[in-house]
Amino acid sequence: MSKLWGGRFTKQTNRLVEQYTASIGFDKALAEEDVQGSIAHVTMLGKCGILPEEDVEKIKEGLHTVLIRIRRGELEYSVSDEDIHMNIEKNLIDEVGSVGGKLHTGRSRNDQVATDMHLYLRKRVVEFVGLLHDLQEALIGQAKANLTTILPGYTHLQRAQPILFAHHLMAYVSMFGRDIERLQDSYKRINVLPLGAGALAGTTFPIDRHFVAEQLHFDGVYENSLDAVSDRDFIIEFLANASMLMMHLSRLSEELVMWSSTEFRFIELDDAFCTGSSIMPQKKNPDVPELVRGKTGRVYGNLMGLLTVLKSLPLAYNKDMQEDKEGMFDTVATLQGALQLFAPMIATMKVNGERMREAVNKDFSNATDIADFLANKGLPFRQAHEVIGKTVLYCIQNNKFLLDLTLDEFKQFSPLFDDTIYNVLQPETVVNARNVYGGTASEQVSAAISRAEARLVSTGEWVTEYTERSK
């Protein structure tokens, strides 16, 4: 079969060249978007009088037939046809005859592929916002169920101060909230139409780019044809946002792995989200969070890969830019897999509140509150800090914790101590003393949950609205 672009050539393409340069092995993922864009394009050609209505209707009918075959998995793809655009056009011509060759009037594969990726990525962004909504909902559900559960808070992976487990979980709700905001903001730059830019300079045909944008629910069109075909900022931005999202998932994964270990025993993941060992029958391995933690690296790699591809490309389109797709598809698949698993894994997680409380009772994470106690009685904080440091050292040397000390033992470090110190040191008192906006006090955490639930409603409404726009 001759190439659709073969008129200028005197030789057949070397088979190895075909295999090396073909992208159909991965860009067939854009098949539905390619047909979607083509239907809008040919409709515009008819509206502008560039093609007769009879040809337009025949082409559209053929494209709908091709789309049905794509969705049924019946379309056969050929490496000799290079990419998804040529494969679909060849199938269209086979379906409707030579009139199918008129579809490409007024466009280039350069603006066509860019349009396909905009269509593809905007769907994925809406999908990921929806999946993050579900993950936030699962975290908030666990937070509401653990408003009285206290565990050690850590800095430097050393016990620092007691906090509510709900407060800890809500930190991740905040992180994923920023991920949602970034994805929503990126939609503005994704939802711009490149079609009509031609190969690089526009087209001589009297097309109506804004009409195509309206059909495809784009908010606008690229103002510069060179930029339209060479811009991949929207993919880089997605990969950067995905990298931060995976970083957040990886941090939570690390804690789930630690918390589910015998050494911590703070949580237990549901059996449905764990695996066993082929040799050690007692093992229950947290493979899902481990693999999410591991797959974070490939998402980072996809971002760096595309940045490197684009860093010295002259305008406009270059074949190098074919390398923009595989990393994008891989990141999409990686995020889909992680987010689809994380919400149900969090929702079914069992929390061992007794074990967390036991850990809090056997550490010195309430020491800061003694320093605050002395400071409130007039002792400069730096002196109070030194007093408590010596008190903690005494406890360590005598195998005691702060609540084990008698009042006489306390008084040997400062005469300012009195019986109220025992209430000050209770974990509930320590937690609820931090009753400031954003703090770990139960009143503040409950308020934070209420605010987060209100944002959940707003996010859900956004997903519903933009799912319709992105169809």
VENZI-V437855 format. One record per residue. N is the residue number from 1. SS is DSSP state (helix for helix, strand for strand, loop for the rest). PSI is psi as a letter, one per 40 degrees, with the letter a starting at -180 (none if undefined). Layout:
# VENZI-V437855
{{N;SS;PSI} {N;SS;PSI}}
This chain:
# VENZI-V437855
{{1;loop;h} {2;loop;i} {3;loop;i} {4;loop;d} {5;loop;e} {6;helix;e} {7;helix;d} {8;helix;e} {9;loop;i} {10;loop;e} {11;loop;i} {12;loop;i} {13;loop;h} {14;loop;h} {15;helix;d} {16;helix;d} {17;helix;d} {18;helix;d} {19;helix;d} {20;helix;d} {21;helix;e} {22;loop;i} {23;loop;e} {24;helix;d} {25;helix;d} {26;helix;d} {27;helix;e} {28;helix;e} {29;helix;e} {30;helix;e} {31;helix;d} {32;helix;d} {33;helix;d} {34;helix;d} {35;helix;d} {36;helix;d} {37;helix;d} {38;helix;d} {39;helix;d} {40;helix;d} {41;helix;d} {42;helix;d} {43;helix;d} {44;helix;d} {45;helix;d} {46;helix;d} {47;helix;d} {48;loop;e} {49;loop;e} {50;loop;d} {51;loop;i} {52;loop;i} {53;helix;d} {54;helix;d} {55;helix;d} {56;helix;d} {57;helix;d} {58;helix;d} {59;helix;d} {60;helix;d} {61;helix;d} {62;helix;d} {63;helix;d} {64;helix;d} {65;helix;d} {66;helix;d} {67;helix;d} {68;helix;d} {69;helix;d} {70;helix;d} {71;helix;d} {72;loop;e} {73;loop;f} {74;loop;e} {75;loop;h} {76;loop;h} {77;loop;i} {78;loop;h} {79;helix;d} {80;helix;d} {81;helix;e} {82;loop;c} {83;loop;i} {84;helix;d} {85;helix;d} {86;helix;d} {87;helix;d} {88;helix;d} {89;helix;d} {90;helix;d} {91;helix;d} {92;helix;d} {93;helix;d} {94;helix;d} {95;helix;d} {96;helix;e} {97;loop;a} {98;helix;d} {99;helix;d} {100;helix;d} {101;helix;e} {102;helix;e} {103;helix;d} {104;helix;e} {105;loop;h} {106;loop;e} {107;loop;i} {108;loop;i} {109;helix;d} {110;helix;d} {111;helix;d} {112;helix;d} {113;helix;d} {114;helix;d} {115;helix;d} {116;helix;d} {117;helix;d} {118;helix;d} {119;helix;d} {120;helix;d} {121;helix;d} {122;helix;d} {123;helix;d} {124;helix;d} {125;helix;d} {126;helix;d} {127;helix;d} {128;helix;d} {129;helix;d} {130;helix;d} {131;helix;d} {132;helix;d} {133;helix;d} {134;helix;d} {135;helix;d} {136;helix;d} {137;helix;d} {138;helix;d} {139;helix;d} {140;helix;d} {141;helix;d} {142;helix;d} {143;helix;d} {144;helix;d} {145;helix;e} {146;loop;f} {147;loop;e} {148;loop;e} {149;loop;h} {150;strand;h} {151;strand;i} {152;strand;h} {153;strand;i} {154;strand;i} {155;strand;i} {156;loop;f} {157;loop;f} {158;strand;i} {159;strand;h} {160;strand;c} {161;strand;i} {162;strand;i} {163;strand;i} {164;strand;h} {165;helix;d} {166;helix;d} {167;helix;d} {168;helix;d} {169;helix;d} {170;helix;d} {171;helix;d} {172;helix;d} {173;helix;d} {174;helix;d} {175;helix;d} {176;helix;d} {177;helix;d} {178;helix;d} {179;helix;d} {180;helix;d} {181;helix;d} {182;helix;d} {183;helix;d} {184;helix;d} {185;helix;d} {186;helix;d} {187;helix;d} {188;helix;d} {189;helix;d} {190;helix;d} {191;loop;f} {192;strand;h} {193;strand;h} {194;loop;d} {195;loop;h} {196;loop;e} {197;loop;e} {198;loop;a} {199;loop;d} {200;loop;e} {201;loop;e} {202;loop;a} {203;loop;i} {204;loop;e} {205;loop;i} {206;loop;g} {207;loop;i} {208;loop;g} {209;helix;d} {210;helix;d} {211;helix;d} {212;helix;d} {213;helix;d} {214;helix;d} {215;helix;d} {216;loop;e} {217;loop;f} {218;loop;i} {219;loop;e} {220;strand;a} {221;strand;i} {222;loop;h} {223;loop;d} {224;loop;h} {225;helix;d} {226;helix;d} {227;helix;d} {228;helix;d} {229;helix;e} {230;helix;e} {231;loop;h} {232;loop;e} {233;helix;d} {234;helix;d} {235;helix;d} {236;helix;d} {237;helix;d} {238;helix;d} {239;helix;d} {240;helix;d} {241;helix;d} {242;helix;d} {243;helix;d} {244;helix;d} {245;helix;d} {246;helix;d} {247;helix;d} {248;helix;d} {249;helix;d} {250;helix;d} {251;helix;d} {252;helix;d} {253;helix;d} {254;helix;d} {255;helix;d} {256;helix;d} {257;helix;d} {258;helix;d} {259;helix;d} {260;loop;e} {261;loop;i} {262;loop;d} {263;loop;d} {264;loop;d} {265;loop;f} {266;loop;d} {267;strand;i} {268;strand;h} {269;loop;i} {270;loop;i} {271;helix;d} {272;helix;e} {273;helix;e} {274;loop;i} {275;strand;i} {276;loop;a} {277;loop;i} {278;loop;e} {279;loop;d} {280;loop;h} {281;loop;e} {282;loop;e} {283;loop;i} {284;loop;h} {285;strand;h} {286;loop;g} {287;helix;d} {288;helix;d} {289;helix;d} {290;helix;d} {291;helix;d} {292;helix;d} {293;helix;d} {294;helix;d} {295;helix;e} {296;helix;d} {297;helix;d} {298;helix;d} {299;helix;d} {300;helix;d} {301;helix;d} {302;helix;d} {303;helix;d} {304;helix;d} {305;helix;d} {306;helix;d} {307;helix;d} {308;helix;d} {309;helix;d} {310;helix;e} {311;loop;d} {312;loop;f} {313;loop;h} {314;loop;i} {315;loop;i} {316;loop;c} {317;loop;i} {318;loop;i} {319;helix;d} {320;helix;d} {321;helix;e} {322;helix;d} {323;helix;e} {324;helix;e} {325;helix;d} {326;helix;d} {327;helix;d} {328;helix;d} {329;helix;d} {330;helix;d} {331;helix;d} {332;helix;d} {333;helix;d} {334;helix;d} {335;helix;d} {336;helix;d} {337;helix;d} {338;helix;d} {339;helix;d} {340;helix;d} {341;helix;d} {342;helix;d} {343;helix;d} {344;helix;d} {345;helix;d} {346;helix;d} {347;helix;d} {348;loop;e} {349;loop;h} {350;strand;h} {351;strand;h} {352;loop;g} {353;helix;d} {354;helix;d} {355;helix;d} {356;helix;d} {357;helix;d} {358;helix;d} {359;helix;d} {360;helix;d} {361;helix;e} {362;loop;f} {363;loop;a} {364;loop;f} {365;loop;e} {366;loop;e} {367;helix;d} {368;helix;d} {369;helix;d} {370;helix;d} {371;helix;d} {372;helix;d} {373;helix;d} {374;helix;d} {375;helix;d} {376;helix;e} {377;loop;e} {378;loop;e} {379;loop;h} {380;loop;i} {381;helix;d} {382;helix;d} {383;helix;d} {384;helix;d} {385;helix;d} {386;helix;d} {387;helix;d} {388;helix;d} {389;helix;d} {390;helix;d} {391;helix;d} {392;helix;d} {393;helix;d} {394;helix;d} {395;helix;d} {396;helix;d} {397;helix;d} {398;loop;e} {399;loop;f} {400;loop;i} {401;loop;i} {402;helix;d} {403;helix;e} {404;helix;e} {405;loop;i} {406;loop;i} {407;helix;d} {408;helix;d} {409;helix;d} {410;helix;d} {411;helix;d} {412;loop;e} {413;loop;d} {414;loop;h} {415;loop;e} {416;loop;e} {417;loop;i} {418;loop;a} {419;loop;d} {420;loop;e} {421;helix;d} {422;helix;d} {423;helix;d} {424;helix;d} {425;loop;e} {426;loop;h} {427;helix;d} {428;helix;d} {429;helix;d} {430;helix;d} {431;helix;d} {432;helix;e} {433;loop;d} {434;loop;f} {435;loop;g} {436;loop;i} {437;loop;h} {438;loop;e} {439;loop;i} {440;loop;e} {441;loop;i} {442;helix;d} {443;helix;d} {444;helix;d} {445;helix;d} {446;helix;d} {447;helix;d} {448;helix;d} {449;helix;d} {450;helix;d} {451;helix;d} {452;helix;d} {453;helix;d} {454;helix;d} {455;helix;d} {456;helix;d} {457;helix;d} {458;helix;d} {459;helix;d} {460;helix;d} {461;helix;d} {462;helix;d} {463;helix;d} {464;helix;d} {465;helix;d} {466;helix;e} {467;helix;d} {468;helix;d} {469;helix;d} {470;loop;e} {471;loop;none}}
